[in-house]
């Protein structure tokens, strides 16, 4: 199911959550999901690590609203169904993501 849903998110490794963000993105990749990431200016190494996982990352200036918009629009262009999540929500990605997707898939939405 992962290939039918695009994930939109944003990152910035300077907030001290780089390890948690990396874990979350690894988990998405492991589950077969592709993330469209709008990055606020992380290190080149951090961005390269996320790209190696198979995710698309783009540097976006202009603040949080611009990052949200960029990630969502790029995800929408690739899939009819997107899910937005914050990149540091590792527990949700690991334990609640599939339940959320199943719930949505079984609804009339």
Residue pairs with C-beta under 8 A, 6 or more apart in sequence:
1 101
1 105
2 31
2 32
2 33
2 34
3 32
3 34
4 79
4 80
4 81
5 33
5 79
5 81
5 82
5 83
5 101
6 33
6 34
6 35
6 36
6 75
6 76
6 78
6 79
6 81
6 82
6 83
7 28
7 33
7 34
7 35
7 36
7 75
7 82
7 83
7 84
7 85
8 35
8 36
8 38
8 68
8 71
8 72
8 74
8 75
8 82
8 83
8 84
8 85
9 35
9 36
9 37
9 38
9 71
9 84
9 85
9 86
9 87
10 37
10 38
10 39
10 40
10 60
10 64
10 67
10 68
10 71
10 86
10 87
11 21
11 37
11 38
11 39
11 40
11 42
11 46
11 50
11 57
11 87
12 39
12 40
12 41
12 42
13 21
13 42
13 43
13 46
14 41
14 42
17 87
17 88
18 42
18 46
20 87
20 88
20 90
21 87
21 88
22 46
22 49
22 50
23 90
24 85
24 87
24 88
24 89
24 90
24 93
25 35
25 37
25 50
25 53
25 55
25 87
26 53
27 90
27 93
27 94
28 34
28 35
28 53
28 55
28 93
29 35
29 53
29 54
29 55
31 97
31 98
34 54
34 55
34 56
34 78
35 50
35 55
35 56
36 55
36 56
36 71
36 74
36 75
36 78
37 50
37 55
37 56
37 57
37 58
37 71
37 87
38 57
38 58
38 60
38 66
38 67
38 68
38 70
38 71
38 74
39 47
39 57
39 58
39 59
39 60
39 67
40 59
40 60
40 61
40 64
40 67
41 59
41 61
47 57
47 59
50 57
51 57
56 74
58 70
58 74
60 66
60 67
60 70
60 71
68 84
71 84
72 82
72 84
75 82
75 84
76 82
81 104
83 97
83 100
83 101
85 92
85 93
85 97
